[in-house]
Amino acid sequence: MAFTGKATYTAGTTLPELAEDVADVVGIISPQETPLLDALGDPLREATSIRHEWLEDELLPNKDAINDATWTNPASDTTFDVDNGSRFRIGDQIQAEGSEELMFVTGVAGSTLTVVRGYAGTTPENLGNDKVLNILGNAALEGADKPNARFTNRVRCGNYTQIFTATVEVSGSNMAASQLGLADEMDYEKQERLRELVRDLEGTVINGGQPTADPEGSGTVRRTMKGIIQHLDTNIFHTGDSGFPSGNDLDEAKVNYVLRKIWENSSGNVDLIVVGGFQKRKINAFCSDSRSYGANDTTFTDMVGIYESDFGICRIVTTRWLPQDAVLFLDSSRISVLPLAGRSFHFKPLASSGDFECGELIGEYTLELKNEAAHGLIRDLTTS
């Protein structure tokens, strides 16, 4: 029998051979979007060391709190302790939050203040422990000598870079063979592994932490970056916290409470609210009860993409990689995801030791999050 090039079981048959009906597209269903990285955008610079650092500063504080459980009598108690006596000077006018009474500081000894109660004709009030005190301003004496200099110290903050890698290896036969849905197996594998690495980068930027020992890495310790959640400390709110709006479901009261607290504690301009899928549905429900539709309307819309409040306009970003019980409030102008110089994601061909081609996708990145008090976080929300 003459050679036909066909398989034995088809040779000599009278039936026509049927071509495979396979679409020339490879469908991928795995989640690969990185909405937070997309919202933050590309950085304007690169990191130049595995330890990336930046400077932070703040103004002298104009708030403190009473630290004296025995101080309540408005008429006779003119001395009391505060948390930080160094924040006060003789000549300060102070006022407790929620009180109409003004007080005038006449003496500061350590953490103990001596004041004039009911200053400027106001009525003395009972003020309890832990009451927040606002320092309105200082009145200097005419012709007086200069006051003692006061200043803040700049703080050096930083984060480490983390290396993300993936290997690509394709046999010589696979390289030579025609493939359904693609022209080059090596190129296809590069694209797939790169999608995975960028996905992992977003997950690490949100949730990552760095080791407490040897954060710079060693032969036995892998270097990891600290993520957004791990950076936050000042404005973290849990359902059930004192003063936090009641209930475990996300609602407008909780969102506005956090935005107000960030506004009170910093000059941060929150412009991103980052949520998972369940909490996004809760935000969509904020205005469901007030929507109305005409008799001829055939489209039902139930989505909130931007939340505008007294404390700013916030874009809602929905990402799969945020814990479902959490909501992040971010000032994007203070956040950057930086590659180490020359180490943004790239492919490095490696020497082959056999009948295959191989290489490695490599990227090294870090998170720069300035002024953690400009951001916020809610945890422990319901997820079902």
N, C-alpha and C positions, 0 to 999 in steps of 0.2 A: 504494500500500500504506500502510495506516495505520501511524503511528509506534508501535512496540512498546517501544522502549528497549533491544531486544536487539541483539547483534552480528549482522551480516548473515548469517554462516554458520549461525546457529541460527534465524533468523526463518523462520517458515512450516513448520518441520519438525514432524512428528507425534510425535517422540520426546520424552518428558518431560525437562526439564533436571534434572541431578543436582547436588545441593548438594555442595560440597567437604567431605570428611570430614577436618578438621584439628583436632587437639586444641587446646584453648584454653590451652595452657601452653607456654612457651618453655623448652626444655631447654638448660642450659649445662654443658659438660663441663670447661671450663678451670679449672685449680687456682686457688682464691681464698681458701683458709683461711689464717688468721694465728694459728697456735696459740701462738707465743711471746708475741705482744701480748695474746692472751686470758689466758695464764697470768700475765702481769705485771699486768694489770688497768688500770683508769683511774687516772691520777695524782691526787694530792690537791691539787695546785696547778698554776699555769701559770708558764711562763717570762715574764719581763717585759722582756727585751731579746734582740736577735739573738745576743748573747754571754751564754750562761747560765753562771753560776759557782757553785761551792760550795767549802767549806773542808774540808780533811782534816788529821788529825793522827795521831800515833802515840806510843807510850811509848818511853822510852829503851831501846835494844836491849840484850838480855842474852845475845847470841851474837856470836862473831867467829870468826876462823880463823887458824891458824898460817901465817906467811908467811916461813918460814926452812927452806930445803932442807937445811941442814947440821946441823940440830938433831935428834939422834936418841939420843945417849947418856943413859940415864936417871940415872946416878949423878952425873956431873960437869957436865952442861949445865944450868945454872940460869938462863941468859938466852936469850931467843929473841925474834924479831920476830913481830908480828901484823899483820893488815890494818889495824886501826883502834885505835891505842893510846889514843885519847881515851875509849873505852868502858870502860877499866879504871881502878880506883883502888887505892891501897895499902890492904890489908885485905880485898881480894876473895878469896873461895874460888872456884877455877875447876876445871873437869873437862872433859877431852876426851870427845867422844861415843864410846861403845864402850869406854871405859877405866874401870877401878876406882880409878885413882890420883887423889887430891886434890892440888891445888897451892895455895899461899898466896902472893899477890902482895905483895912487899916493896918493889918499886920500879917506877916507870913513867917512862921517858925517851923521849919521842916515841912511836915504834911499837915500842920495845924493852921487854920485861917482865923483871924479876928476880923469881924465885919460889923458894919452898921446895919441893923435890921430895919426894914421898912424905909429904905432910902428914897429920897425925892417924893415923900408924901404917900408912898405905897403902903399897903396894909400887910404887916407880917403874917405869914402863913405857917402851918405845920408842914415841915418837910422831912421826909423819911430817908432812911439809909438807901444807898444806891441810886438816889435821884441824880439825873444828869444835870450838870451845871454848865451853862453857856457863859463864856467870857466875852462880854459885849465889846469891851475896849478899855484902854488905860487912859486916865487923865493925868497929865504931867503938870508939875508946878511951874508957874512962870518964873523964868530965870534960874531954874534948877540945873544942877550939874547933869551930865549925861547919865542915863541908867546903865547898868551892867549889860554888856553885850550878850546876846543870846543867839544861838545858831543851831542848825541841824547838821547832821553828818550824812553825807552821801553814802548810799549802800551799794556795794558791788554784788550784783546778782548774776547767776549763770546757770547753764545747763550743758550737759554733755551730748555729743553726737552719738548716733546709733547707726550701725552698719546693717543694711538690708541686702541680702544676696540670694540668688537663685541660679542653679546650674542648668544649662541647655546642652543636650547631647543627642545627636541624630546619627544613625548608622549610615554607611555609604550607600547601602541598598535603598534605604528610605529617602536619601537625598536624590538618588537617580530615578526612582519610580515616580510615575505620575500620580497625583493625589486628587481626590475629589474635594472640591470646595476651596482649594488653595493652589498657589503656584510654587511655593517654596516652603518646605517643611521646617527648615531652620528659622526662617523669618516668622512663620506662624508661631513656633514655640517661643521665640523671643517676645512676641506681642502678648502671649498668654501669661508668661511669667512676669512680665512688666505690669500687667493689669493686677496680678496678685500682689506684687510688691507695693504698688501705689495704694491698693486697698489696705494692706497691712500698715502702711505709713499713717493713714487716717486713723485707724484704730489705735495706734500707739500714740499719736498726737493727742487724742482725747483721753485715753485711759492709762497710758504707760507710766511706769515709775522707775526710779534708779536705785541701785543697791546702796545700802547704808554703809557698807565697807567697800573700799576700793572703787568708787564710782567712775574713776578714770579707766577702769578695766585693767586686766592683767592676763597672764597666760592661763589662769583658771577662772577669771571673772569676766563675763561678757559685759561690755559697756552698753547701757541703755539710757534713753532720754526720759526725763520727767514730763508727763503729759499735763494737759490743762487741769484736769480734776485734781491731780496731786499738787499742783501749784497753789490752788485756792485755799484760803484760810479765814479771811475776814468775813465774807458774806456767804456763809454756808448755812442753809436753813433746812431743818428737818420737820416733817409734819409732827405736831405734838409739842414743838418748842414753845416756851412761854412767849406770848405776844404774837406768835405767828397765827395767821387765820386758821380757824378750826377746820377739821375734815381732812381726809386723805386724798380726795380728788383734786386735780388741778382745776383752778377756776381763776376768774379775773382778780379776785381779792388777793390771791397769792402772788400772781404775776405783778400786780401793782405794788404790793408790799415790798417785794424784792427790788423792783426798779426804784422805788422811793428810798430804800435803805442804801442802795448803791449811790444814788444821787446825794444823799445826806453825808455819806462817808468819803466821797471822792468827787473828782471832776470828770469821772468816766462818762463816756457817752455810749451807752449800750445800744448797739445797732443790729445785733444778731441774737435771736432766741433759738437755741438748738435743742431739738426734741427727737425722740423716737416715734415710731408709728402710732402707738397707743396715745401718748400725750398730744400728738398732733391732732388726733380726733377730738380730744378734749378742748383744744384751742378752737377748732372749727365750731364746736358747740356753743362758744361764747355768745354768738348772735343768732343761733338757730331759732330761738323763740320769737325774735323780733323780725324775722324775714316774712315777707308777704309775696304772693304770686297771683298773677291774673288768671282768669279762666282760660285764656288761650296760650298760656306759657307751657311749653313742652320740655323745657330743660330745667332740671333741678340742680342748683348749685349749693354746695355745702363745703366751702373751703375758705380759710383765712390765710393769706400769704404774707400780709404785712399787718403788724399791730402798732397802732399809733396811740400814745398816751401822753400825759403831761410831761413825762420824763424822756421823751424821744420817740423816734420812729424806728421800729425794729422789724427786720426781715425774719421770717420764720424759716429755719433750715431743718429739714427732716433727714436724719441719717440713721442707718441701721446700727451703727457702731457705738452709739451712746446707750448706757444702761437704761432700760425701759422705765425705771422708777425715777429718773433724773430729768432735770431741765437746766440747761446752761444759759447764762446771760453774759454775752461777751461784747467788749469794745474792740472791734476788729482792727482799729488803728493801732492798738497796742500788742498785736499778735502777729508773728511771722514764723513761717516754717522755712528754715534756711538750709541749703546744702553746704557741706564743706567744700571749699574752693576746689573746683575740678573734679568733684565727686558726686555731682548730680547723676541721676540714673543713666547708666551707659552700659554697653556690651563690650566685654573684654575677651577676644578670642584666646583660646588656650591651645597649647601644643597637643596634638593627637598622638596617642601611643598605639593606635590600631586602626581598624576600618570604621572610623566614625569621625565626625566633626563635633567639637565641643567648645564651650565658652561659658562665661559667667556674667550675669547681670549684677551690677553693683551700684549701690547708692548709699550715701552717708548724710544724714540729716539731723537737725536739732530743732527744738521749739524755743522761740524767744517770746516770753509772756511778761510784759512790763506791768508793774503796779497791780498786783493781784487784787487789791481792794477796789479796782475799777470793774471787776467782774463778779458774777454771783452764781450760786448753785442751789437748787432745791433737790432733796433726796427723800426717799421713802414714800413716794406717791403710789397710789394704787395702779396696778398694771393689768387688771382684768375686770 
